[in-house]
Amino acid sequence: MTVRSTPSSFRTTALAALAGAVFALYLFVADMAIPAPSHAQGHYNIGNALVGALFFSYAPFTAALSPLVAMAMYGTYAYMALAQRRRAGLALLALHYGFAALVTAPFYLHRSPDLIADTSDQFIRLAAQPGTALFVFAPFVIANVWYVLRMLRQPAFSTR
């Protein structure tokens, strides 16, 4: 087993932490850019809970720390990709989407019975704003495709 040199490890960790923090902040802004349902009033009716569940998975359950948890989560993703940790990286991705689909989204749907109708209304309004729709979803889709492709290009039986 080889040990990586300290400067390279430090650089990978620093780049991953920066990428994770920037990407998490982008996702918060992207989620808030989704227009409120047409019947909603007020400042706090921004974003969409189901999109937030997809973007942040388990982070919303950490209350006030969710921005930091999201930054750490996406920093860990970036580290797994940059450090070429295939198994752990794919397991982390499965955990993220599994938790989002099986816990976070059902929790939001239970808490807000009108969420499906609100989401439909928001997506209709978002479709009328293609630039905003691209801003909200394109970087997320591109990052996920890059991550999966990078993970799948790694050797299947690596010591990492």
Contacts in CASP RR format, 6 or more apart in sequence:
PFRMAT RR
TARGET T0000
AUTHOR 0000-0000-0000
METHOD contacts of the structure
MODEL  1
MTVRSTPSSFRTTALAALAGAVFALYLFVADMAIPAPSHAQGHYNIGNAL
VGALFFSYAPFTAALSPLVAMAMYGTYAYMALAQRRRAGLALLALHYGFA
ALVTAPFYLHRSPDLIADTSDQFIRLAAQPGTALFVFAPFVIANVWYVLR
MLRQPAFSTR
1 159 0 8 1.000
12 79 0 8 1.000
12 82 0 8 1.000
12 83 0 8 1.000
13 79 0 8 1.000
15 78 0 8 1.000
15 82 0 8 1.000
16 75 0 8 1.000
16 76 0 8 1.000
16 78 0 8 1.000
16 79 0 8 1.000
16 81 0 8 1.000
16 82 0 8 1.000
16 83 0 8 1.000
17 75 0 8 1.000
17 78 0 8 1.000
17 79 0 8 1.000
19 74 0 8 1.000
19 75 0 8 1.000
19 78 0 8 1.000
20 71 0 8 1.000
20 74 0 8 1.000
20 75 0 8 1.000
20 77 0 8 1.000
20 78 0 8 1.000
21 71 0 8 1.000
21 74 0 8 1.000
21 75 0 8 1.000
23 74 0 8 1.000
23 75 0 8 1.000
23 78 0 8 1.000
23 139 0 8 1.000
23 143 0 8 1.000
24 67 0 8 1.000
24 70 0 8 1.000
24 71 0 8 1.000
24 73 0 8 1.000
24 74 0 8 1.000
24 75 0 8 1.000
25 67 0 8 1.000
25 71 0 8 1.000
26 139 0 8 1.000
27 52 0 8 1.000
27 55 0 8 1.000
27 56 0 8 1.000
27 70 0 8 1.000
27 74 0 8 1.000
27 140 0 8 1.000
28 67 0 8 1.000
28 70 0 8 1.000
30 55 0 8 1.000
30 135 0 8 1.000
30 136 0 8 1.000
30 137 0 8 1.000
30 139 0 8 1.000
30 140 0 8 1.000
31 47 0 8 1.000
31 48 0 8 1.000
31 51 0 8 1.000
31 52 0 8 1.000
31 55 0 8 1.000
31 136 0 8 1.000
32 46 0 8 1.000
32 47 0 8 1.000
33 47 0 8 1.000
33 132 0 8 1.000
33 135 0 8 1.000
33 136 0 8 1.000
34 46 0 8 1.000
34 47 0 8 1.000
34 48 0 8 1.000
34 51 0 8 1.000
34 122 0 8 1.000
34 126 0 8 1.000
34 132 0 8 1.000
34 136 0 8 1.000
35 122 0 8 1.000
35 125 0 8 1.000
35 126 0 8 1.000
35 129 0 8 1.000
35 132 0 8 1.000
36 42 0 8 1.000
36 45 0 8 1.000
36 46 0 8 1.000
36 47 0 8 1.000
36 122 0 8 1.000
37 45 0 8 1.000
37 117 0 8 1.000
37 118 0 8 1.000
37 121 0 8 1.000
37 122 0 8 1.000
37 125 0 8 1.000
38 121 0 8 1.000
38 125 0 8 1.000
39 121 0 8 1.000
40 118 0 8 1.000
47 122 0 8 1.000
48 118 0 8 1.000
48 119 0 8 1.000
48 122 0 8 1.000
49 108 0 8 1.000
49 112 0 8 1.000
49 115 0 8 1.000
49 119 0 8 1.000
50 105 0 8 1.000
50 108 0 8 1.000
50 109 0 8 1.000
50 115 0 8 1.000
50 119 0 8 1.000
51 119 0 8 1.000
51 136 0 8 1.000
52 60 0 8 1.000
52 104 0 8 1.000
53 60 0 8 1.000
53 100 0 8 1.000
53 104 0 8 1.000
53 105 0 8 1.000
53 108 0 8 1.000
54 97 0 8 1.000
54 100 0 8 1.000
54 105 0 8 1.000
55 70 0 8 1.000
55 140 0 8 1.000
56 66 0 8 1.000
56 70 0 8 1.000
56 73 0 8 1.000
56 100 0 8 1.000
56 104 0 8 1.000
57 73 0 8 1.000
57 95 0 8 1.000
57 96 0 8 1.000
57 97 0 8 1.000
57 98 0 8 1.000
57 99 0 8 1.000
57 100 0 8 1.000
57 104 0 8 1.000
58 69 0 8 1.000
58 73 0 8 1.000
58 96 0 8 1.000
58 99 0 8 1.000
58 100 0 8 1.000
58 103 0 8 1.000
58 104 0 8 1.000
59 66 0 8 1.000
59 69 0 8 1.000
59 70 0 8 1.000
59 73 0 8 1.000
60 66 0 8 1.000
60 104 0 8 1.000
61 104 0 8 1.000
62 68 0 8 1.000
62 69 0 8 1.000
73 96 0 8 1.000
76 92 0 8 1.000
77 89 0 8 1.000
77 92 0 8 1.000
77 93 0 8 1.000
77 147 0 8 1.000
79 85 0 8 1.000
80 88 0 8 1.000
80 89 0 8 1.000
80 92 0 8 1.000
80 151 0 8 1.000
81 89 0 8 1.000
81 146 0 8 1.000
81 147 0 8 1.000
81 150 0 8 1.000
81 151 0 8 1.000
83 160 0 8 1.000
84 150 0 8 1.000
84 154 0 8 1.000
84 158 0 8 1.000
84 160 0 8 1.000
85 160 0 8 1.000
86 151 0 8 1.000
86 152 0 8 1.000
86 154 0 8 1.000
86 155 0 8 1.000
86 156 0 8 1.000
86 158 0 8 1.000
86 160 0 8 1.000
87 158 0 8 1.000
87 160 0 8 1.000
88 160 0 8 1.000
89 151 0 8 1.000
90 151 0 8 1.000
93 147 0 8 1.000
93 148 0 8 1.000
93 151 0 8 1.000
108 115 0 8 1.000
109 115 0 8 1.000
109 116 0 8 1.000
112 118 0 8 1.000
126 132 0 8 1.000
126 133 0 8 1.000
126 136 0 8 1.000
127 133 0 8 1.000
END
